[in-house]
């Protein structure tokens, strides 16, 4: 395990300290680019996905980003290191805007590398990060970098829910029935209204969870998106599961085990947007979406797109 030298400056207000980011995947949906460029470094407009994740984690109060990487993806950790020569050059040339952009990632969080030497699944990746937590850390966040959840801030909401209800808090999304088999699917208690007062009816108790079921067997159309607030007891559960869907150690199965043993698990149903940065189709949408809201690129992109789409008819 290696830690970057910068000091974390985010205020520790939420009790959340560590955010785990599983980033060891091969990026097969994004070949050939991912042959040499980790998908977490592909930019949304000009900012790599890993920096968006680091910002989101820091905003939720996390001071440590445990990045689970594979030996061939060292570029992800290098991104958190300072480039003094580049900074000096930009400063000497008076390029203050670019200098601020280059420095923005430093000081957001303390990025810590966690090696996952074999691709044994999301559950295995999360388990690898256990040693990065302090002994008295009772819970931590997991942010999947493929999932861009909009607007950012859902983890903050989940932290508030945990403060009220304890246990584990997950993030759910309604999807069409035809898409459920791509996700972990929740079996939720269909109570009137919600549980607890924080987020009203968008908080539900989870009765069970199943990884990528056939549509016919799915308990609901509410699926897990890539934001988790996990109780530390998940590590013990992860040690006790056996390979599940796809022969991999599934985080979903460890959560299901906790539920079976009476551990409280709630889902916060998020109504915002979401992009899947892990494949070209979702990534292009994310880029267009972000660029349309960008002061520099938005206006001309909008004009060009309208013109371009006009030619399609
Ligand atoms: C993972 C999880 C799945 C979850 C999904 C969200 O699947 O295993 O439960 O719904 O992330 O993006 P993956 O997309 O890595 O196959």
Boltz pocket constraint, residues with backbone or C-beta under 6 A from the ligand:
constraints:
  - pocket:
      binder: B
      contacts: [[A, 122], [A, 144], [A, 147], [A, 182], [A, 183], [A, 184], [A, 185], [A, 211], [A, 212], [A, 223], [A, 224], [A, 225], [A, 226], [A, 250], [A, 251], [A, 252]]
      max_distance: 6.0
